């Protein structure tokens, strides 16, 4: 994959290559490894990698000492390469231990290239000359397939012969280049209001994006939640994942605008059809300004996302959570809402543009929310609901 993307124009940052560079003869990295693991990890003045692996991959404590030496060196060199890349480039960081290091939320997109365990062993032994016992010990210290799949925004199966992935990688390149251009131009991806069957992968996708938004917003976010229809199990919805970032004030929301945009979520000045302001005065808050928010959407053409940045405790922030949990708990309300959504999607069908389609969808759904808001709040009181 890296080879093809490099040929297409990506700037490749190869962690394995960097890891070798920082422990070459004469480097501080090699000196630190010798001091920690002994002279017997050297062969003719160079690092004997199988000897180091035999010592470092046998237990967690030894592997931790190895990582404490090489990871900062790799990180420093990686940052230097990334910082020197042209501003309009796509940077691919090839990181074998990305999942183990829980680094996924720090990137715009995580691609996992999967190879079955036995095939990995074969390639390490036959292509790299690694003893089979060392290959299996190294694999045992790495993330499981389940952990890798949970971290992957894109999953590529590389069990076939060389060249099998070429078409998929080129399709991925088209997504990456458009994604990068959208970030540079603050362009978001919007989709027509078309309902699709509930996708069982939505919760996993949402968890990854929740983690990414938490990493991006840091301490500025009081909480980050998956909201909207895709957060309600089993509910057909538009294939758009909605998130709510709760902040202490709109001033903080404005301070986050640039950070979110750089992370792939540019700010836009509109609301969505699934973001109603019920006429019902929830909680006695009559001031319409208390429904105000900041709205962002994804630049990634492969995953439409909407991010609602709202103030902690304001009616809109509370309603988004109550509404989600009410629909999850009440099958009748869920069925009603689905019928409303289907009718609204039918009315939006055939609209001349996305804006008109969204307006038609909103016009058809908004009246239902006025009564639904009262019922949702009654449910919250009866259930002793809290934001959790």
C-alpha positions in Angstrom: 0.0 0.0 0.0 2.7 2.5 1.0 4.6 1.9 -2.3 1.5 2.6 -4.4 0.5 5.7 -2.5 4.1 7.0 -2.6 4.1 6.5 -6.4 0.8 8.5 -6.6 2.3 11.4 -4.6 1.9 10.7 -0.9 4.7 11.7 1.5 5.5 8.4 3.2 6.7 8.4 6.8 7.9 4.9 7.4 8.2 4.2 11.1 10.1 0.9 10.5 12.7 2.8 8.3 13.0 5.6 10.9 13.3 3.0 13.7 16.4 1.6 11.9 17.9 5.0 11.3 17.7 6.1 14.9 19.8 3.0 16.0 22.4 3.0 13.3 26.1 2.7 14.4 27.2 5.9 16.2 23.8 7.1 17.1 22.7 7.9 20.7 19.8 5.4 20.2 22.1 2.5 19.7 24.3 3.5 22.6 21.2 3.6 24.8 20.1 0.2 23.7 23.5 -1.3 24.5 23.5 0.3 27.9 20.1 -1.2 28.6 20.3 -4.6 27.1 24.0 -5.4 26.9 26.8 -5.7 24.3 25.5 -9.0 23.0 22.8 -7.2 21.0 25.7 -6.0 18.7 27.2 -7.8 15.8 30.3 -6.2 14.1 29.3 -2.8 15.7 25.7 -2.9 14.4 22.5 -3.8 16.1 21.7 -7.5 15.9 18.0 -7.3 15.6 17.2 -11.0 16.3 19.3 -10.8 19.5 17.5 -7.6 20.6 14.1 -9.2 19.8 15.0 -12.3 21.8 15.5 -10.0 24.8 12.9 -7.3 24.3 9.9 -9.3 23.1 9.8 -11.9 25.7 7.9 -10.0 28.3 6.0 -6.7 28.8 8.7 -5.2 31.1 11.5 -5.6 28.7 9.4 -4.4 25.8 8.5 -1.3 27.8 12.2 -0.5 28.3 12.8 -0.9 24.6 9.9 1.4 23.7 11.0 4.0 26.2 14.3 4.3 24.4 13.3 4.2 20.7 9.8 5.7 20.7 10.9 9.3 21.6 13.6 9.1 19.0 11.2 7.8 16.3 8.7 10.5 17.3 11.2 13.3 17.0 12.4 12.2 13.6 8.8 11.6 12.4 7.7 15.1 13.5 10.7 16.6 11.5 9.6 14.8 8.3 5.9 15.7 8.7 6.7 19.4 9.4 8.9 19.6 6.3 6.2 18.1 4.0 4.6 20.5 1.5 1.4 22.1 2.8 -0.7 20.6 0.0 0.6 17.0 0.4 -1.1 13.9 1.7 1.1 12.5 4.5 1.0 8.7 5.1 2.5 7.6 8.4 3.2 3.9 8.2 3.2 2.8 11.8 3.2 -0.9 12.7 2.4 -0.3 16.4 -0.2 2.4 15.9 -2.9 0.3 17.6 -0.7 -0.8 20.4 0.2 2.8 21.1 -3.4 3.9 20.9 -2.5 6.6 18.4 -5.5 6.2 16.1 -7.4 9.2 17.4 -4.5 11.5 16.5 -4.9 10.9 12.8 -7.5 12.0 10.2 -7.9 8.4 9.0 -6.7 5.0 10.2 -6.1 2.3 7.5 -5.3 -1.2 8.7 -3.7 -3.6 6.2 -4.7 -7.1 7.4 -2.8 -10.3 6.9 -3.8 -13.6 8.6 -1.5 -14.8 11.4 -0.1 -17.8 9.5 0.6 -15.8 6.4 2.4 -13.1 8.6 4.6 -15.9 10.0 5.4 -17.1 6.6 6.4 -13.7 5.3 8.5 -12.9 8.3 10.4 -16.2 8.0 10.7 -16.5 4.2 11.0 -12.8 3.2 12.8 -11.3 6.2 14.8 -14.4 7.4 13.4 -14.2 10.9 13.4 -17.4 13.0 9.9 -18.6 13.4 10.0 -18.6 17.2 11.0 -14.9 17.1 8.3 -14.1 14.5 5.6 -15.7 16.7 6.9 -14.0 19.9 6.8 -10.6 18.1 3.2 -11.2 16.9 2.1 -12.3 20.4 3.3 -9.0 21.7 1.2 -7.1 19.1 -2.5 -6.1 19.0 -5.0 -8.7 18.2 -7.0 -8.7 14.9 -10.1 -7.6 16.9 -8.2 -4.6 18.3 -6.9 -3.7 14.9 -10.4 -3.9 13.4 -11.8 -1.7 16.1 -9.2 1.0 15.3 -9.6 0.8 11.5 -11.6 3.4 9.6 -10.5 1.5 6.5 -9.8 -2.2 6.5 -7.7 -3.7 3.6 -7.3 -7.5 3.2 -3.7 -8.2 2.1 -3.8 -12.0 2.2 -3.7 -12.4 -1.6 -0.7 -12.2 -4.0 1.2 -9.1 -4.7 -0.9 -6.6 -6.6 -4.3 -7.8 -5.3 -4.8 -4.5 -3.4 -3.8 -2.1 -6.2 -7.3 -1.1 -7.2 -8.5 -0.6 -3.6 -5.5 1.5 -2.8 -6.0 3.7 -5.8 -9.7 4.2 -4.7 -8.4 5.1 -1.3 -6.0 7.6 -2.8 -8.9 9.4 -4.5 -10.6 9.6 -1.1 -7.4 10.9 0.6 -6.7 13.6 -2.0 -10.3 14.9 -1.9 -10.2 14.8 1.9 -7.0 16.8 2.0 -8.3 19.3 -0.5 -11.5 19.7 1.5 -9.6 20.4 4.6 -7.5 23.1 2.8 -10.6 24.8 1.4 -12.8 24.2 4.5 -15.3 22.2 2.4 -17.7 19.9 4.1 -19.4 16.8 2.7 -23.2 16.9 2.7 -25.5 14.1 1.5 -29.2 14.0 0.5 -31.7 13.0 3.1 -32.0 9.4 2.0 -32.8 6.8 4.7 -30.8 3.5 4.8 -31.3 0.4 7.0 -29.6 0.7 10.5 -26.0 -0.2 10.0 -24.5 -2.5 12.8 -21.1 -0.8 12.2 -22.4 2.6 13.2 -21.6 2.2 16.9 -18.0 1.2 16.1 -17.5 4.0 13.7 -19.0 6.4 16.2 -16.7 5.2 19.0 -13.6 5.9 16.8 -14.9 9.4 15.9 -15.8 10.1 19.5 -12.3 9.3 20.5 -10.9 11.5 17.7 -13.1 14.4 18.7 -12.1 14.0 22.4 -8.4 14.0 21.4 -8.9 17.1 19.2 -10.9 19.1 21.7 -9.0 18.0 24.8 -9.9 19.8 28.0 -12.1 22.3 26.2 -14.8 19.6 25.8 -16.9 18.8 28.9 -18.1 15.6 27.0 -18.5 14.2 23.5 -21.5 12.1 22.7 -22.8 10.2 19.7 -26.3 11.6 19.1 -29.0 11.6 16.5 -30.7 8.7 14.7 -27.6 6.7 14.1 -27.1 6.6 17.9 -30.5 4.8 18.4 -30.0 1.0 18.0 -32.0 -0.4 15.1 -33.3 2.9 13.7 -33.1 3.4 10.0 -31.4 6.8 9.3 -29.5 8.9 7.0 -25.9 7.6 6.8 -24.6 10.6 8.7 -23.1 10.3 12.1 -24.0 13.1 14.5 -21.9 14.1 17.5 -22.4 16.6 20.3 -19.4 18.3 21.7 -20.4 19.9 25.0 -18.4 23.0 26.0 -18.5 25.5 28.9 -19.5 28.5 26.7 -19.9 29.6 23.1 -16.6 31.5 23.4 -14.9 28.1 23.9 -16.8 26.8 20.9 -15.5 29.6 18.8 -11.9 29.0 20.1 -12.3 25.3 18.9 -13.3 26.3 15.4 -9.7 26.3 13.9 -8.7 23.1 15.8 -11.8 21.2 14.6 -11.3 22.5 11.0 -7.6 21.3 10.9 -8.8 17.9 12.3 -11.2 17.5 9.3 -14.3 19.1 10.7 -14.7 22.6 9.2 -17.3 25.0 10.6 -20.5 25.7 8.6 -23.3 28.2 9.3 -26.4 26.0 9.0 -28.4 23.5 11.0 -29.6 20.1 10.0 -33.0 18.6 9.6 -32.3 16.4 12.6 -31.5 19.4 14.8 -34.9 20.9 15.7 -35.8 23.7 18.1 -39.1 22.5 19.6 -41.7 25.1 20.2 -42.2 23.6 23.7 -40.3 25.6 26.3 -38.1 22.9 27.8 -37.1 23.5 31.3 -38.6 27.0 31.4 -35.9 28.4 29.2 -37.7 30.8 26.9 -34.7 32.6 25.5 -34.1 31.4 21.9 -30.4 32.2 22.2 -30.1 29.3 24.7 -30.6 27.0 21.7 -27.6 28.5 19.9 -24.7 26.4 19.0 -21.8 26.1 16.6 -22.0 23.6 13.7 -19.2 21.6 12.0 -19.3 18.8 9.4 -16.7 16.4 8.0 -14.4 17.0 5.1 -13.9 13.3 4.6 -15.9 12.2 1.5 -15.9 8.6 2.8 -17.7 9.3 6.1 -20.3 12.1 6.4 -20.3 13.5 9.9 -22.0 16.5 11.7 -20.7 18.0 14.9 -22.9 20.1 17.1 -21.0 22.2 19.6 -23.3 23.2 22.4 -23.1 24.8 25.8 -23.3 22.6 28.9 -26.8 22.7 30.4 -28.4 24.7 27.7 -31.8 23.3 26.4 -30.4 22.2 23.0 -27.5 20.3 24.7 -29.9 18.5 27.1 -32.5 17.8 24.4 -30.1 16.1 22.1 -29.3 13.6 24.9 -32.8 13.2 26.2 -34.2 12.6 22.7 -31.6 9.9 21.8 -32.2 8.1 25.1 -36.0 8.4 24.9 -36.1 6.9 21.4 -33.8 4.1 22.5 -36.1 3.3 25.5 -39.5 3.7 23.8 -40.3 1.4 20.8 -43.6 3.3 20.0 -41.8 6.7 19.8 -39.1 5.1 17.7 -41.7 3.7 15.3 -43.5 7.0 15.1 -40.3 8.9 14.3 -39.3 6.4 11.7 -42.6 6.9 9.9 -42.1 10.7 10.0 -38.6 10.3 8.7 -39.7 8.1 5.8 -42.4 10.5 4.8 -40.0 13.4 5.0 -37.4 11.5 2.9 -40.1 10.9 0.3 -41.0 14.5 0.1 -37.3 15.4 -0.3 -36.9 12.9 -3.1 -36.4 14.6 -6.5 -35.4 18.0 -5.1 -33.3 20.0 -7.5 -30.4 20.4 -5.0 -29.2 19.4 -1.6 -30.3 22.6 0.1 -33.9 22.2 -1.2 -33.9 18.6 -0.2 -32.8 19.5 3.3 -35.4 22.2 3.6 -38.2 19.8 2.5 -37.0 17.2 5.0 -36.9 19.7 7.8 -40.3 21.1 7.0 -41.8 17.6 7.1 -40.2 16.6 10.4 -40.3 19.7 12.5 -44.0 19.7 13.5 -43.6 16.2 15.0 -40.9 17.4 17.4 -43.1 19.9 19.2 -45.2 17.1 20.7 -42.3 14.7 20.9 -40.3 17.2 23.0 -43.0 17.2 25.7 -43.2 13.4 25.7 -39.4 13.1 25.8 -39.2 15.4 28.8 -42.0 13.6 30.6 -40.2 10.3 30.0 -37.0 11.8 31.4 -38.7 12.9 34.6 -40.5 9.6 35.1 -37.3 7.6 34.4 -35.1 9.8 36.6 -32.9 10.4 33.6 -29.6 12.1 33.9 -27.0 12.9 31.3 -24.9 10.0 32.4 
